Amino acid sequence: MEANSVGYWKATLGLLTKIMIIWFLVSYGAGILFQPVLDTIKIGGYPLGFWFAQQGSIYIFIALIFYYAKKMGEIDRKFDVHED
């Protein structure tokens, strides 16, 4: 049981780490750090850096929520801790 719980938490923390890195790159990176480079690309007449800061990051965050739920369901089933 102990090895099973260690594997479960390792998989869970690995998933959370990946999601947090994507969250950081989208929110801080695309909206602030890479904004001058992204502003050279236009979407609907608006600079891409501005679009990410105002709307794009929200779409990515919503996608991350669905991705997290799907992957956690898979991890839960793999380690047999899922809810029926």
N, C-alpha and C positions, 0 to 999 in steps of 0.2 A: 504493500500500500504506500509506503514511504517513497519508493522509487517512482510510483505512478504519480504521486502528488508533486514531486520534484519536476518530472517531465511536463506535467500540466502547467505549472507555474513558469517553467522555462519557455514553453510555447506561448503562453499568454503574454509574458513580458516581452518576448521577441516581437509579437504582433503589435503590442503597444508602442514599442520603440520605433518600428517602421512607420506606424501611423503618426506618431509625434514628429518624426523627421519630415514627413510629407507636409504635415500641418505647419511646421516652422518654415519650410521652404516656400510654401504658398503664401502664408500670411506675412511673414517678415521679409522673406526673399523677394517674391514677385511684387509685393506691394511697396517695398522700401529699397532694398539693396539693388535689385536688378531693374528697378523702375526706369532709369535713363535708357537702358538698352531696349527694354520692352516697349518704350514709347515710340521707337522707330517703326513699330508695326501698328497698323490701324485696324480696329474692328468696328464696323458701323460708323466710321468717321471719328471714333474716339481712340486715343492712344491705349495700347494694350496694358501698360503699367497702371493707368488710371482705371481701366476696366477691371483688372484684378483686384485693385484696392477697394473698389466700390461694389462689384457684383461677382466676379469670377471666383474669389476666395470662398464666398458663401456656397456656390455650387460645388466646389471641391469638398468643402466641409460636410455637406449633405451626402455626397458620394462616399466620403470616408465613414460616415455613420452607418450606411447600409453595408459597406464592405466589412466593417468591424463586426456587425451583427452576424453576417454570413460566416465569416471566418471563425468567430467565437463559437458558433453553432457546430462547425466542423471540429474544432478543438474539443468541445464538450463531448461530442459523440465519440471521438477518437479515444478519449480517456474515460469514457463511460460515466460522465457526471452530468449528462443532459437531463432536461426535464421532459417528461412525456406529456 
